Amino acid sequence: MYEAGSKAQQQRPGGSSTGRHRSRMSWRHRSGITLAMAVLAAAGSLVIGGWTQAGADSTSATATPGPIYQLSLGDSLAAGVGASTPDNDYVNLVAAHEQASMPGLQVENLSCGGATTSTMLNGGGACTYTSGTQLGDAVAFLQAHPGQVRYITIDIGANDVDDCLTGGTISLSCIETGLATISSNLPNIVAALQEAGNGVPIFGMDYYDPFLQQWITGTSGQGLATESAELSSVLNGDLTRIYGSLDANPVDVQGPFAVQDFAMTGSFQGTTVPENVSRTCAWTHMCDPIPGGYAMNIHTNDIGHTKLAAAFEQTIDRWFRGGGQGQWLTTANGNVIPVGNAVSFGSMAGQPLNKPIVGMATTPDGQGYWLVASDGGVFAFGDAGFFGSQGGHPLNQPIVGMAATPDGQGYWLVAADGGIFSFGDAPFLGSQGGQPISAPIVGMGASTSGLGYWLVGADGAIYTFGDAGNSGSLAGQQLNQPVVGMAVTVDGNGYWMVARDGGVFSFGDAGYHGSAGGIVLNKPIIGMSVAPNGFGYWLAAADGGLFTYGSASFNGSAGGNPPSSPVVAVATT
């Protein structure tokens, strides 16, 4: 980091169907400056070379026998700065975790403190490389070890904008220049690694915001911290879009660090501070005390490195299990229909239900799921834990959906009147229960930090709580059919809505990849789920038909053999 289906429901390649689209893809800052985002062409579906995505141990014909590797690239974070020992830095923690499923895995770490996208690509940084550049040595290593590199981790880009905060102010022109440099360089870096690696998966992270520490310095520092968080969302949005659009895998770090959460729920030295400030102080060296002040060391400490590692591990593990290559379709009578490589962990099919099933949510590792009924009854399968339910309790309005916390240790239920019920480690952050709403609530989504959530109404109105940001809504718009669900982007800085006729609406950094609006449907759309890289989505119909758009792969559907009970929810492996 910083240095110092039925016929109508078959796959539609490229998401070319017509639909309705309202996209807000630019970011507007408090200063009034709008930063233009680079438009990146998607590289197409990921071509798997030496390794199959589901993690099968198949190698290419040219593979060289020998050790297997984790190739790690990046800046001082990847180099281990801030960790007490090398064993405690995130690169080595990730490798230690993956060794359980990849015995003998070794680390080839080419990172360099102070590295930028320019030095990685063109050289001139603090480190010496045989080829002259970090990227050159990485390409040479991949070419010299065909079939031996299991995956690549990378963190880069923070130093391109790090120097933009000086003297207690942020230079917006500097930020614009840094973002433009990242948008120019990073796609070339990813493309070179993909060509040399012949399909080796790449996992690239976004960043936390160390400058949130400025909050504890006083009133002026609080304004600086707020602006810093807003600019972080731009940087992280760019990184996520670049990795995702090129079929690399975005790794969410800003979520666990709660970068956008200014709720006064944290503490520092006995004083109440925003949650994001509290985590910054606890997980980095920024607030370490020194004579006369604070260390202002922007690197993560041992706790922070474990948080970085956990974010990588979750994404890497999901990829090797074949994440995104399967879906679960849940019916009103509790049947769970696996599609593609999805595994059934059980269902309520054939079991007596007091009320029909209305929603589902999955665990972070994809090894379990929850079902929820309209009376609030919750049913857990696989590694999904049962943390409580509203079953047997009076409700003003029926439950219409649910969302799980990022760590899978809790969940929220939402009712048609906007009432929220939280269980496990899911915090209650407010609700619309008892408050005026313009149309019944039909779904919800959770923020990547687990400290916020969105509710969406049938009229497309959005209600936000915690650190969930409002990127726009359809309230007051004329809709052909009501909204039936929503989904959140990988970085949590945007969301999609889907209507009953398959119209898709995108907000924030959610990309529009097509819709089923304008197609004659055998049965109405009931919901959507998002591709792991954030650059595609699936729409599910009540007869089990699935529509794919963007990077979402067609893994089959139930449309040709509709279930006896209508499909009410969809989730992706």
C-alpha positions as CSV (number, residue, x, y, z in Angstrom):
1,M,0.0,0.0,0.0
2,Y,1.3,3.4,1.0
3,E,4.9,3.9,1.8
4,A,6.5,5.9,5.2
5,G,-35.5,-22.0,-18.7
6,S,-38.6,-22.3,-21.1
7,K,-38.0,-21.2,-24.7
8,A,-38.3,-17.6,-23.7
9,Q,-36.0,-18.1,-20.8
10,Q,-32.8,-19.4,-22.4
11,Q,-29.4,-17.7,-22.2
12,R,-29.2,-14.4,-24.0
13,P,-25.5,-14.0,-24.8
14,G,-24.2,-10.6,-23.9
15,G,-27.4,-9.5,-22.2
16,S,-28.6,-8.0,-25.5
17,S,-32.3,-7.9,-24.6
18,T,-33.9,-4.5,-24.3
19,G,-35.0,-3.1,-21.0
20,R,-35.2,0.0,-19.0
21,H,-32.1,1.5,-17.5
22,R,-31.4,4.4,-15.3
23,S,-27.7,4.5,-14.4
24,R,-25.8,6.9,-12.2
25,M,-22.2,6.1,-12.9
26,S,-20.4,9.3,-11.9
27,W,-19.3,10.2,-8.4
28,R,-20.0,13.8,-7.2
29,H,-17.9,15.1,-4.3
30,R,-18.8,17.6,-1.6
31,S,-16.6,20.1,-3.4
32,G,-18.9,19.8,-6.5
33,I,-16.2,18.2,-8.7
34,T,-17.3,15.2,-10.8
35,L,-14.6,12.7,-11.5
36,A,-15.1,11.1,-14.9
37,M,-14.7,7.3,-14.6
38,A,-12.7,5.4,-17.3
39,V,-14.9,3.2,-19.4
40,L,-13.4,-0.2,-19.6
41,A,-14.3,-2.8,-22.1
42,A,-15.1,-6.2,-20.5
43,A,-12.6,-8.8,-21.6
44,G,-15.3,-11.4,-22.0
45,S,-15.8,-14.7,-20.1
46,L,-12.9,-16.0,-18.1
47,V,-10.9,-18.5,-20.0
48,I,-9.5,-21.1,-17.7
49,G,-6.2,-22.5,-18.7
50,G,-4.0,-24.6,-16.4
51,W,-6.6,-24.8,-13.6
52,T,-10.3,-25.3,-13.7
53,Q,-12.3,-22.9,-11.7
54,A,-13.9,-25.5,-9.5
55,G,-10.4,-26.2,-8.2
56,A,-9.8,-29.5,-9.9
57,D,-6.1,-30.4,-10.0
58,S,-5.8,-30.5,-13.8
59,T,-2.8,-28.9,-15.5
60,S,-2.1,-27.9,-19.0
61,A,-0.1,-30.1,-21.3
62,T,2.9,-27.7,-21.0
63,A,2.9,-27.7,-17.2
64,T,6.2,-28.2,-15.5
65,P,6.2,-30.6,-12.5
66,G,7.4,-29.0,-9.3
67,P,6.1,-26.8,-6.5
68,I,2.9,-24.9,-6.6
69,Y,2.8,-21.2,-5.9
70,Q,0.9,-18.2,-4.6
71,L,2.3,-15.3,-6.6
72,S,1.8,-12.0,-4.7
73,L,2.3,-8.5,-6.1
74,G,1.8,-5.1,-4.7
75,D,3.0,-2.3,-2.4
76,S,4.2,-2.2,1.2
77,L,1.1,-4.0,2.5
78,A,1.9,-7.0,0.4
79,A,5.5,-6.6,1.5
80,G,4.3,-7.1,5.1
81,V,4.9,-3.6,6.5
82,G,3.0,-3.0,9.7
83,A,2.9,-6.7,10.7
84,S,4.9,-7.7,13.7
85,T,6.5,-10.7,11.9
86,P,6.4,-12.0,8.4
87,D,4.1,-14.9,9.5
88,N,1.5,-12.3,10.5
89,D,1.4,-10.3,7.2
90,Y,-1.6,-10.9,5.0
91,V,0.3,-12.5,2.1
92,N,1.6,-15.3,4.4
93,L,-1.6,-15.6,6.3
94,V,-3.5,-16.2,3.0
95,A,-0.9,-18.8,1.9
96,A,-1.1,-20.6,5.3
97,H,-4.9,-20.7,5.0
98,E,-4.8,-22.0,1.4
99,Q,-2.2,-24.7,2.2
100,A,-5.0,-26.7,3.9
101,S,-6.5,-27.4,0.4
102,M,-3.3,-26.9,-1.5
103,P,-0.6,-28.9,0.3
104,G,3.0,-27.7,-0.4
105,L,1.8,-24.2,-1.6
106,Q,4.8,-21.8,-1.6
107,V,4.8,-18.0,-1.8
108,E,6.6,-16.0,-4.4
109,N,6.3,-12.4,-3.2
110,L,7.5,-9.7,-5.6
111,S,5.9,-6.7,-3.8
112,C,7.7,-3.5,-3.1
113,G,7.1,-0.8,-0.6
114,G,6.0,2.4,-2.3
115,A,5.0,0.7,-5.5
116,T,2.5,2.5,-7.7
117,T,0.7,1.3,-10.8
118,S,3.4,3.2,-12.8
119,T,6.4,1.7,-11.1
120,M,4.8,-1.8,-11.3
121,L,4.4,-1.4,-15.0
122,N,7.4,0.8,-16.0
123,G,9.9,0.5,-13.1
124,G,11.6,3.2,-11.2
125,G,10.5,2.3,-7.7
126,A,12.4,1.4,-4.6
127,C,13.1,-2.2,-5.5
128,T,15.4,-3.9,-8.0
129,Y,14.0,-6.5,-10.4
130,T,15.8,-8.7,-12.9
131,S,13.5,-7.5,-15.7
132,G,13.5,-3.9,-14.4
133,T,9.9,-4.0,-13.2
134,Q,7.7,-5.9,-10.7
135,L,5.3,-6.8,-13.5
136,G,8.1,-8.0,-15.8
137,D,9.4,-10.4,-13.1
138,A,5.9,-11.6,-12.4
139,V,5.4,-12.3,-16.1
140,A,8.8,-14.1,-16.3
141,F,7.9,-16.2,-13.2
142,L,4.5,-17.2,-14.7
143,Q,6.2,-18.2,-18.0
144,A,8.9,-20.2,-16.2
145,H,6.4,-22.0,-14.1
146,P,3.5,-23.0,-16.4
147,G,0.7,-24.7,-14.5
148,Q,2.4,-24.2,-11.1
149,V,1.0,-20.9,-10.0
150,R,-2.4,-21.5,-8.5
151,Y,-3.4,-17.9,-8.1
152,I,-2.2,-14.3,-8.0
153,T,-2.9,-11.8,-5.2
154,I,-2.4,-8.1,-5.9
155,D,-2.8,-4.8,-4.1
156,I,-1.8,-1.7,-6.0
157,G,-3.1,1.8,-6.6
158,A,-3.2,3.5,-3.2
159,N,0.2,5.1,-3.7
160,D,-1.0,6.7,-6.9
161,V,-3.2,9.0,-4.8
162,D,-1.6,8.8,-1.3
163,D,0.4,12.1,-1.7
164,C,-2.8,14.0,-2.6
165,L,-3.4,14.6,1.1
166,T,-0.8,17.1,2.4
167,G,-0.9,19.9,4.9
168,G,-4.3,19.0,6.1
169,T,-6.0,19.4,2.7
170,I,-6.9,17.1,-0.2
171,S,-5.9,18.1,-3.7
172,L,-8.7,17.1,-6.0
173,S,-6.7,17.8,-9.1
174,C,-4.1,15.3,-7.7
175,I,-6.8,12.8,-7.1
176,E,-8.1,13.1,-10.6
177,T,-4.5,12.6,-12.0
178,G,-4.0,9.6,-9.8
179,L,-7.3,8.0,-10.8
180,A,-6.6,8.6,-14.4
181,T,-3.2,6.9,-14.0
182,I,-4.7,3.9,-12.3
183,S,-7.4,3.6,-15.1
184,S,-4.6,3.7,-17.7
185,N,-2.1,1.4,-16.0
186,L,-4.0,-1.3,-14.1
187,P,-5.9,-2.8,-17.1
188,N,-2.5,-3.3,-18.8
189,I,-1.1,-4.9,-15.6
190,V,-4.0,-7.3,-15.3
191,A,-4.0,-8.1,-19.1
192,A,-0.2,-9.0,-19.0
193,L,-0.7,-11.3,-16.0
194,Q,-3.6,-13.0,-17.6
195,E,-1.7,-13.6,-20.9
196,A,1.4,-14.9,-19.1
197,G,-0.7,-17.0,-16.6
198,N,-2.9,-18.6,-19.2
199,G,-6.0,-18.3,-17.0
200,V,-4.5,-18.3,-13.5
201,P,-7.0,-16.5,-11.4
202,I,-6.2,-13.0,-10.2
203,F,-7.5,-11.5,-6.9
204,G,-7.1,-7.8,-6.5
205,M,-8.1,-5.8,-3.5
206,D,-9.5,-2.4,-2.8
207,Y,-8.4,-0.3,0.2
208,Y,-9.3,0.9,3.6
209,D,-8.9,4.6,4.4
210,P,-6.2,5.4,7.0
211,F,-6.9,9.1,6.8
212,L,-10.1,8.5,8.7
213,Q,-7.8,8.9,11.7
214,Q,-8.0,12.7,11.1
215,W,-11.4,12.6,12.9
216,I,-9.8,12.4,16.3
217,T,-7.7,15.5,15.7
218,G,-10.6,18.0,16.0
219,T,-13.3,19.7,14.0
220,S,-11.2,20.5,10.9
221,G,-9.9,16.9,10.9
222,Q,-13.5,15.6,11.0
223,G,-14.2,17.4,7.7
224,L,-11.1,16.0,6.2
225,A,-12.0,12.5,7.3
226,T,-15.4,12.8,5.7
227,E,-14.0,14.0,2.4
228,S,-11.3,11.3,2.5
229,A,-14.0,8.6,2.9
230,E,-15.9,10.1,-0.1
231,L,-12.8,10.0,-2.2
232,S,-12.0,6.5,-1.1
233,S,-15.3,5.3,-2.5
234,V,-14.1,6.7,-5.9
235,L,-10.8,4.9,-5.7
236,N,-12.3,1.7,-4.6
237,G,-15.0,1.9,-7.2
238,D,-12.4,2.3,-9.9
239,L,-10.4,-0.7,-8.6
240,T,-13.4,-2.9,-8.3
241,R,-14.6,-2.0,-11.8
242,I,-11.2,-2.5,-13.4
243,Y,-10.7,-6.0,-11.8
244,G,-14.2,-7.1,-12.4
245,S,-14.5,-5.9,-16.0
246,L,-11.3,-7.8,-16.9
247,D,-12.5,-11.1,-15.3
248,A,-10.2,-10.7,-12.4
249,N,-11.7,-11.1,-8.9
250,P,-12.3,-8.0,-6.7
251,V,-11.5,-8.5,-3.1
252,D,-13.5,-6.3,-0.7
253,V,-11.4,-4.7,2.0
254,Q,-13.3,-1.4,2.5
255,G,-16.3,-3.4,3.7
256,P,-14.8,-5.0,6.8
257,F,-13.1,-1.7,7.6
258,A,-16.5,0.0,7.4
259,V,-15.0,2.9,5.4
260,Q,-18.3,4.6,4.8
261,D,-19.8,4.1,8.2
262,F,-19.9,7.3,10.2
263,A,-22.4,6.0,12.8
264,M,-21.3,7.0,16.3
265,T,-20.9,3.4,17.4
266,G,-17.2,3.2,17.8
267,S,-14.8,4.2,20.5
268,F,-11.2,5.5,20.9
269,Q,-9.5,6.0,24.2
270,G,-12.9,6.0,25.9
271,T,-14.4,8.6,23.6
272,T,-17.3,7.8,21.2
273,V,-16.2,8.1,17.6
274,P,-17.6,6.9,14.2
275,E,-17.4,3.2,13.6
276,N,-15.0,3.6,10.6
277,V,-12.7,5.8,12.7
278,S,-12.7,3.2,15.5
279,R,-11.7,0.4,13.2
280,T,-9.0,2.5,11.5
281,C,-7.5,3.2,14.9
282,A,-7.8,-0.4,16.1
283,W,-6.6,-2.1,12.9
284,T,-3.8,0.3,11.7
285,H,-0.9,2.1,13.2
286,M,-2.4,5.5,12.5
287,C,-3.5,6.1,16.1
288,D,-0.6,4.5,17.9
289,P,0.5,6.9,20.6
290,I,3.9,8.6,20.4
291,P,5.3,11.6,22.4
292,G,3.3,14.6,21.4
293,G,0.7,12.9,19.1
294,Y,0.1,9.8,17.0
295,A,2.3,7.6,14.9
296,M,0.4,8.4,11.7
297,N,1.7,5.1,10.2
298,I,-0.8,4.2,7.6
299,H,-0.1,0.5,7.5
300,T,-2.3,-2.2,9.1
301,N,-1.2,-3.8,12.3
302,D,-1.5,-7.5,13.0
303,I,-5.2,-7.3,13.4
304,G,-5.6,-5.4,10.2
305,H,-3.4,-7.9,8.3
306,T,-5.8,-10.7,9.5
307,K,-8.7,-8.6,8.1
308,L,-7.0,-8.2,4.7
309,A,-6.2,-12.0,4.7
310,A,-9.7,-12.9,5.5
311,A,-11.1,-10.9,2.6
312,F,-8.7,-12.6,0.2
313,E,-9.4,-16.0,1.7
314,Q,-13.1,-15.7,1.3
315,T,-12.8,-14.6,-2.4
316,I,-10.2,-17.2,-3.3
317,D,-12.1,-20.1,-1.6
318,R,-15.3,-19.1,-3.4
319,W,-13.5,-19.1,-6.8
320,F,-11.9,-22.5,-6.3
321,R,-15.3,-23.9,-5.3
322,G,-16.7,-22.7,-8.6
323,G,-18.4,-19.6,-7.2
324,G,-20.8,-18.1,-9.7
325,Q,-21.2,-21.4,-11.6
326,G,-24.4,-22.4,-9.9
327,Q,-27.6,-21.0,-8.4
328,W,-30.2,-22.1,-5.9
329,L,-33.8,-21.6,-6.7
330,T,-36.2,-21.7,-3.8
331,T,-39.9,-22.3,-4.2
332,A,-42.9,-21.2,-2.0
333,N,-43.3,-24.7,-0.6
334,G,-39.7,-24.8,0.6
335,N,-38.0,-26.8,-2.1
336,V,-34.5,-25.8,-3.0
337,I,-33.5,-26.6,-6.6
338,P,-29.7,-26.6,-7.3
339,V,-28.6,-25.4,-10.8
340,G,-25.1,-25.8,-12.2
341,N,-22.6,-26.8,-9.6
342,A,-24.8,-25.7,-6.7
343,V,-25.1,-28.4,-4.0
344,S,-28.3,-29.1,-2.1
345,F,-27.8,-28.8,1.6
346,G,-31.5,-29.7,2.3
347,S,-34.9,-28.1,1.9
348,M,-38.3,-27.9,3.4
349,A,-39.9,-29.8,0.5
350,G,-42.6,-32.2,1.8
351,Q,-42.4,-30.6,5.3
352,P,-45.5,-28.9,6.8
353,L,-45.2,-25.1,6.6
354,N,-47.4,-22.6,8.5
355,K,-46.8,-20.1,5.8
356,P,-45.0,-20.1,2.4
357,I,-41.3,-19.4,1.9
358,V,-40.6,-15.9,0.6
359,G,-36.9,-15.5,0.6
360,M,-33.4,-17.0,1.1
361,A,-29.8,-15.9,1.9
362,T,-26.5,-17.8,1.7
363,T,-23.5,-18.1,4.0
364,P,-20.3,-16.4,2.9
365,D,-18.5,-19.6,2.0
366,G,-21.5,-20.9,-0.1
367,Q,-21.8,-24.0,2.1
368,G,-25.2,-23.3,3.5
369,Y,-28.3,-21.1,3.3
370,W,-31.3,-19.9,5.1
371,L,-35.0,-19.9,4.0
372,V,-37.5,-17.6,5.5
373,A,-41.3,-17.9,5.5
374,S,-43.9,-15.0,5.4
375,D,-44.6,-15.6,9.2
376,G,-40.9,-15.1,9.9
377,G,-40.0,-18.7,10.4
378,V,-36.3,-19.3,9.6
379,F,-34.9,-22.6,8.4
380,A,-31.1,-23.2,8.3
381,F,-29.2,-25.7,6.1
382,G,-25.6,-26.6,5.6
383,D,-23.2,-24.5,7.7
384,A,-25.9,-21.8,8.1
385,G,-26.5,-21.2,11.8
386,F,-29.9,-20.7,13.4
387,F,-29.9,-17.5,15.3
388,G,-33.7,-17.1,15.9
389,S,-36.8,-16.2,14.0
390,Q,-40.1,-14.4,14.2
391,G,-42.1,-17.6,13.8
392,G,-44.8,-17.7,16.4
393,H,-44.6,-13.9,17.0
394,P,-47.3,-11.5,15.9
395,L,-46.4,-9.4,12.9
396,N,-48.1,-6.2,11.6
397,Q,-47.2,-7.2,8.0
398,P,-45.8,-10.4,6.5
399,I,-42.1,-11.0,6.1
400,V,-41.0,-10.5,2.4
401,G,-37.2,-11.2,2.5
402,M,-34.0,-11.5,4.3
403,A,-30.3,-10.7,4.1
404,A,-27.2,-12.2,5.9
405,T,-24.3,-10.4,7.6
406,P,-20.9,-10.6,5.8
407,D,-19.5,-13.1,8.3
408,G,-22.6,-15.3,8.2
409,Q,-23.2,-15.1,11.9
410,G,-26.5,-13.3,11.7
411,Y,-29.3,-12.1,9.5
412,W,-32.1,-9.6,9.1
413,L,-35.7,-10.2,8.2
414,V,-37.8,-7.4,6.5
415,A,-41.6,-7.1,6.5
416,A,-43.8,-5.5,3.9
417,D,-44.2,-2.4,6.1
418,G,-40.5,-2.0,6.4
419,G,-40.2,-3.5,9.8
420,I,-36.7,-5.0,10.5
421,F,-35.9,-8.0,12.8
422,S,-32.3,-8.7,13.5
423,F,-30.7,-11.9,14.7
424,G,-27.2,-13.1,15.6
425,D,-24.6,-10.4,15.0
426,A,-26.9,-8.5,12.7
427,P,-27.3,-5.0,14.2
428,F,-30.6,-3.2,14.3
429,L,-30.0,0.1,12.5
430,G,-33.5,1.3,12.2
431,S,-36.6,0.4,10.1
432,Q,-39.6,1.8,8.3
433,G,-42.0,0.0,10.5
434,G,-44.5,2.6,11.7
435,Q,-43.1,5.1,9.2
436,P,-44.8,6.2,6.0
437,I,-43.9,4.3,2.8
438,S,-45.2,4.9,-0.7
439,A,-45.5,1.2,-1.6
440,P,-45.0,-2.2,0.2
441,I,-41.4,-3.2,0.8
442,V,-40.4,-6.1,-1.5
443,G,-36.7,-6.8,-0.6
444,M,-33.5,-5.7,1.1
445,G,-29.7,-5.8,0.7
446,A,-26.9,-5.6,3.2
447,S,-23.8,-3.3,2.9
448,T,-20.4,-5.0,2.6
449,S,-19.5,-3.9,6.2
450,G,-22.6,-5.5,7.7
451,L,-23.3,-2.1,9.3
452,G,-26.0,-1.0,6.9
453,Y,-28.9,-2.1,4.7
454,W,-31.2,-1.0,2.0
455,L,-35.0,-1.6,1.7
456,V,-36.7,-1.3,-1.7
457,G,-40.4,-0.7,-2.3
458,A,-42.5,-2.1,-5.1
459,D,-42.5,1.4,-6.6
460,G,-38.6,1.5,-6.6
461,A,-38.3,3.8,-3.5
462,I,-35.1,3.2,-1.5
463,Y,-34.8,3.5,2.2
464,T,-31.3,3.5,3.7
465,F,-30.0,2.6,7.2
466,G,-26.5,2.6,8.7
467,D,-23.7,3.0,6.2
468,A,-25.9,2.1,3.2
469,G,-25.7,5.0,0.8
470,N,-28.5,6.3,-1.3
471,S,-27.4,6.2,-4.9
472,G,-30.9,7.0,-6.3
473,S,-34.3,5.4,-6.6
474,L,-37.3,5.1,-8.9
475,A,-39.7,6.8,-6.5
476,G,-42.1,8.9,-8.5
477,Q,-41.2,7.3,-11.8
478,Q,-43.7,5.6,-14.1
479,L,-43.1,1.8,-14.1
480,N,-44.5,-0.7,-16.4
481,Q,-44.5,-3.3,-13.7
482,P,-43.6,-3.2,-10.0
483,V,-40.1,-3.7,-8.6
484,V,-39.7,-7.2,-7.1
485,G,-36.2,-7.2,-5.7
486,M,-32.7,-5.7,-5.5
487,A,-29.1,-6.7,-5.3
488,V,-26.0,-4.8,-4.1
489,T,-22.7,-4.4,-5.9
490,V,-19.4,-6.1,-4.9
491,D,-18.1,-2.9,-3.2
492,G,-21.4,-1.8,-1.8
493,N,-21.3,1.5,-3.7
494,G,-24.3,0.8,-5.8
495,Y,-27.3,-1.5,-6.4
496,W,-29.7,-2.9,-9.0
497,M,-33.4,-3.2,-8.9
498,V,-35.4,-5.6,-11.0
499,A,-39.1,-5.3,-12.0
500,R,-41.7,-8.1,-12.5
501,D,-41.3,-7.8,-16.3
502,G,-37.5,-8.1,-16.1
503,G,-36.6,-4.5,-16.4
504,V,-33.3,-3.7,-14.7
505,F,-32.4,-0.4,-13.1
506,S,-28.8,0.4,-12.0
507,F,-27.6,3.0,-9.5
508,G,-24.3,4.1,-8.2
509,D,-21.5,2.0,-9.6
510,A,-23.8,-0.8,-10.6
511,G,-23.3,-1.5,-14.3
512,Y,-26.1,-2.1,-16.7
513,H,-25.6,-5.3,-18.6
514,G,-29.1,-5.8,-20.1
515,S,-32.6,-6.8,-19.0
516,A,-35.6,-8.9,-19.9
517,G,-37.8,-5.9,-20.3
518,G,-39.5,-6.2,-23.6
519,I,-39.3,-10.0,-23.7
520,V,-42.5,-12.0,-23.6
521,L,-42.1,-14.0,-20.4
522,N,-43.8,-17.3,-19.6
523,K,-43.8,-16.3,-16.0
524,P,-42.8,-13.1,-14.2
525,I,-39.4,-12.3,-12.8
526,I,-39.1,-12.8,-9.0
527,G,-35.6,-11.7,-8.2
528,M,-32.0,-11.4,-9.2
529,S,-28.4,-12.3,-8.0
530,V,-25.0,-10.9,-8.9
531,A,-22.0,-12.5,-10.5
532,P,-18.9,-12.8,-8.1
533,N,-16.9,-10.2,-10.1
534,G,-19.8,-7.7,-10.0
535,F,-20.0,-7.4,-13.8
536,G,-23.1,-9.5,-14.5
537,Y,-26.3,-10.8,-12.9
538,W,-29.0,-13.5,-13.2
539,L,-32.7,-12.8,-13.3
540,A,-35.0,-15.6,-12.1
541,A,-38.5,-16.2,-13.2
542,A,-41.3,-17.9,-11.2
543,D,-41.1,-21.0,-13.3
544,G,-37.3,-21.4,-12.6
545,G,-36.1,-19.8,-15.9
546,L,-32.9,-18.0,-15.6
547,F,-31.7,-15.1,-17.7
548,T,-28.0,-14.2,-17.8
549,Y,-26.3,-10.9,-18.5
550,G,-22.8,-9.6,-18.5
551,S,-20.2,-11.9,-16.9
552,A,-22.9,-14.1,-15.4
553,S,-22.6,-17.6,-16.9
554,F,-25.5,-19.7,-18.0
555,N,-25.4,-22.8,-15.8
556,G,-28.9,-24.2,-16.7
557,S,-32.3,-23.5,-15.4
558,A,-35.5,-25.1,-14.2
559,G,-37.6,-23.3,-16.9
560,G,-37.9,-26.4,-19.1
561,N,-39.3,-28.4,-16.1
562,P,-41.1,-25.9,-13.9
563,P,-41.6,-26.9,-10.2
564,S,-45.0,-27.5,-8.9
565,S,-44.7,-24.5,-6.6
566,P,-43.5,-21.1,-7.9
567,V,-39.9,-20.0,-7.5
568,V,-39.7,-17.1,-5.0
569,A,-36.0,-16.5,-4.5
570,V,-32.6,-17.0,-6.2
571,A,-29.1,-17.1,-4.8
572,T,-25.7,-17.7,-6.4
573,T,-22.9,-20.0,-5.3
